[in-house]
Amino acid sequence: MTSNTAHTHFMIYKPYGYLSQFVNNGPKKNSKKLLGELGTFPKDIMAIGRLDEKSEGLLFLTTDGKVSNEINSNKFEKEYYALVDGAITEIELSQLRSGVEIGFNGKKYQTKSCKASFLSSDPNLPPRQKKIRDARHGPVTWISITLTEGKFQQVRKMTSAVGFPTLRLVRVRVGNQHIGTMQSGEVIQLNDSPLTYL
């Protein structure tokens, strides 16, 4: 895809505690942190997809609605590292891979098959601002979950469905773009559409 100077694009590491939006008309709008606090952005900028307030990691921003729609389609894998409460086993990972039943919009929803695996070591992620319960208070396990769909809080609901609530959730990859060594709150302006990186 060729560069389009009419539009502006960014890649950010969304920190914990931020909403994936620039305007908040909700009831607690004065107490919520918004993406605009991370830098100076064009007035028509939008987040491509969302990470909920307690989730962190890779998020693209764009002024191009077509790019946003393309990335939000189910064409691109989205990989998450999840720290779950307890010693999850291959049995539960297999259940996650096959799909589990979660609640979505007041109805039951069967998730599509996905990739799920143990992480071989503790991922070298930036520290989170809010302290996380650690292994001194019982076992915890880091796993990787890769989806092509993205319902609201889907990964959290999936790990809870197999009995292992998520303590920390970080999106580390969209398509071919990995978060790499980005730090929490870091903003990188892209020279081209995010689609060229995916």
C-alpha positions as CSV (number, residue, x, y, z in Angstrom):
1,M,0.0,0.0,0.0
2,T,1.4,3.4,-0.9
3,S,1.8,6.2,1.5
4,N,-1.1,8.6,1.9
5,T,-0.1,12.0,3.1
6,A,-3.7,12.9,3.7
7,H,-3.9,10.6,6.7
8,T,-1.8,10.2,9.9
9,H,-1.1,7.0,11.7
10,F,0.5,6.0,15.0
11,M,1.4,2.9,16.9
12,I,1.2,3.1,20.7
13,Y,1.7,1.0,23.8
14,K,-1.6,1.7,25.6
15,P,-0.9,1.8,29.3
16,Y,-3.1,0.2,32.0
17,G,-5.9,2.5,33.2
18,Y,-6.5,4.3,29.9
19,L,-9.6,4.2,27.8
20,S,-9.0,3.4,24.1
21,Q,-10.7,6.6,23.1
22,F,-10.1,10.4,22.8
23,V,-13.5,11.6,24.0
24,N,-15.4,10.3,27.0
25,N,-19.1,11.2,27.4
26,G,-19.6,8.6,30.1
27,P,-20.8,9.3,33.7
28,K,-17.2,9.3,35.0
29,K,-15.7,11.3,32.2
30,N,-13.6,13.6,34.4
31,S,-11.9,10.7,36.3
32,K,-10.9,8.6,33.2
33,K,-7.6,8.7,31.4
34,L,-7.8,9.1,27.6
35,L,-5.4,8.4,24.8
36,G,-5.0,12.1,24.0
37,E,-3.0,12.5,27.2
38,L,-0.2,10.4,25.6
39,G,0.7,13.0,23.0
40,T,-0.4,15.5,20.4
41,F,-2.8,14.0,17.8
42,P,-4.9,15.3,14.9
43,K,-8.5,16.1,15.9
44,D,-9.9,13.4,13.7
45,I,-7.7,10.6,15.1
46,M,-9.3,7.3,16.2
47,A,-8.2,4.1,17.8
48,I,-8.3,1.0,15.6
49,G,-10.2,-1.5,17.8
50,R,-10.0,-1.3,21.5
51,L,-8.3,-2.5,24.6
52,D,-10.4,-2.3,27.7
53,E,-9.3,0.0,30.5
54,K,-7.4,-2.7,32.4
55,S,-5.6,-4.1,29.4
56,E,-2.4,-2.9,27.9
57,G,-0.3,-3.1,24.7
58,L,-0.3,-2.6,21.0
59,L,-2.9,-0.2,19.6
60,F,-2.9,1.6,16.2
61,L,-4.3,5.0,15.7
62,T,-5.4,6.5,12.4
63,T,-7.3,9.3,10.7
64,D,-8.4,6.9,7.9
65,G,-11.7,5.1,8.5
66,K,-11.0,2.6,5.7
67,V,-7.7,1.5,7.4
68,S,-9.6,1.1,10.7
69,N,-12.3,-1.1,9.1
70,E,-9.7,-3.3,7.4
71,I,-7.7,-3.9,10.5
72,N,-10.8,-4.5,12.6
73,S,-11.9,-7.2,10.2
74,N,-11.1,-10.7,11.2
75,K,-8.2,-11.0,8.7
76,F,-5.4,-10.2,11.2
77,E,-4.3,-12.3,14.1
78,K,-4.1,-10.5,17.5
79,E,-1.8,-12.1,20.1
80,Y,-2.2,-11.5,23.8
81,Y,0.0,-12.4,26.8
82,A,-2.2,-13.2,29.7
83,L,-1.1,-13.7,33.3
84,V,-3.7,-16.0,34.8
85,D,-4.5,-16.8,38.4
86,G,-3.5,-20.4,39.1
87,A,-1.6,-23.2,37.5
88,I,-3.4,-23.6,34.3
89,T,-2.8,-26.9,32.5
90,E,-2.8,-28.3,28.9
91,I,-6.4,-29.4,29.5
92,E,-7.6,-25.9,29.9
93,L,-5.4,-24.6,27.0
94,S,-7.0,-27.3,24.8
95,Q,-10.4,-26.1,25.8
96,L,-9.4,-22.5,24.9
97,R,-8.1,-23.7,21.5
98,S,-11.4,-25.5,20.7
99,G,-13.6,-22.6,21.8
100,V,-15.5,-21.9,25.0
101,E,-18.8,-20.4,25.8
102,I,-18.8,-16.8,27.1
103,G,-21.4,-14.2,27.7
104,F,-21.7,-11.4,25.1
105,N,-24.4,-8.7,24.9
106,G,-26.5,-10.7,27.4
107,K,-26.4,-13.9,25.3
108,K,-24.2,-17.0,25.2
109,Y,-21.5,-16.9,22.6
110,Q,-19.2,-19.8,21.5
111,T,-15.7,-18.5,20.7
112,K,-14.0,-19.6,17.5
113,S,-11.0,-21.9,17.6
114,C,-7.8,-20.0,18.5
115,K,-4.1,-20.6,19.4
116,A,-3.2,-21.0,23.1
117,S,0.1,-22.0,24.6
118,F,2.3,-21.6,27.6
119,L,5.0,-18.9,27.5
120,S,8.4,-20.6,28.0
121,S,9.5,-17.8,30.3
122,D,8.2,-14.6,32.0
123,P,7.8,-12.1,29.2
124,N,10.0,-9.0,29.5
125,L,7.1,-6.5,29.7
126,P,7.2,-3.0,31.1
127,P,6.1,-2.8,34.7
128,R,2.4,-2.1,35.2
129,Q,1.5,1.0,37.2
130,K,-1.0,-0.9,39.4
131,K,0.6,-3.8,41.4
132,I,-0.3,-7.3,40.3
133,R,-0.7,-10.2,42.7
134,D,2.4,-12.3,42.3
135,A,3.3,-16.0,42.9
136,R,3.9,-15.5,46.6
137,H,0.2,-15.5,47.0
138,G,-0.4,-18.7,45.0
139,P,0.6,-19.9,41.5
140,V,0.2,-17.7,38.4
141,T,0.9,-18.7,34.8
142,W,1.8,-16.7,31.7
143,I,0.0,-17.9,28.5
144,S,-0.3,-16.7,24.9
145,I,-3.7,-16.5,23.2
146,T,-4.0,-15.6,19.5
147,L,-7.4,-14.6,18.1
148,T,-8.8,-13.4,14.8
149,E,-12.0,-12.2,16.4
150,G,-12.3,-9.6,19.2
151,K,-15.4,-9.4,21.3
152,F,-15.5,-7.1,24.4
153,Q,-13.1,-8.5,27.0
154,Q,-13.0,-11.8,25.1
155,V,-9.7,-13.1,26.4
156,R,-10.6,-12.3,30.1
157,K,-14.0,-14.0,29.6
158,M,-12.3,-17.0,28.0
159,T,-9.7,-17.6,30.7
160,S,-12.5,-17.2,33.4
161,A,-14.6,-19.7,31.5
162,V,-12.0,-22.4,32.1
163,G,-11.4,-21.4,35.7
164,F,-8.4,-19.1,35.5
165,P,-9.2,-15.4,35.7
166,T,-6.8,-13.0,34.0
167,L,-4.6,-10.9,36.3
168,R,-2.8,-9.0,33.5
169,L,-3.5,-8.8,29.8
170,V,-1.1,-7.3,27.2
171,R,-1.7,-7.3,23.4
172,V,1.7,-7.9,22.0
173,R,1.0,-8.4,18.2
174,V,-1.4,-7.5,15.5
175,G,-0.7,-9.3,12.2
176,N,3.1,-9.2,11.7
177,Q,3.6,-6.1,13.9
178,H,5.0,-7.0,17.3
179,I,5.2,-4.6,20.2
180,G,8.9,-5.3,20.5
181,T,10.7,-3.1,23.0
182,M,8.1,-0.4,23.2
183,Q,7.5,1.1,26.7
184,S,4.2,1.7,28.3
185,G,2.8,5.0,27.0
186,E,5.2,5.2,24.1
187,V,3.9,6.7,20.8
188,I,5.5,6.1,17.4
189,Q,4.3,8.0,14.3
190,L,4.2,5.8,11.3
191,N,5.4,6.9,7.9
192,D,2.8,4.8,6.1
193,S,-0.6,3.1,6.7
194,P,-0.5,0.4,9.5
195,L,-1.6,-2.1,6.8
196,T,1.9,-2.0,5.3
197,Y,3.3,-3.3,8.6
198,L,0.8,-6.1,9.1
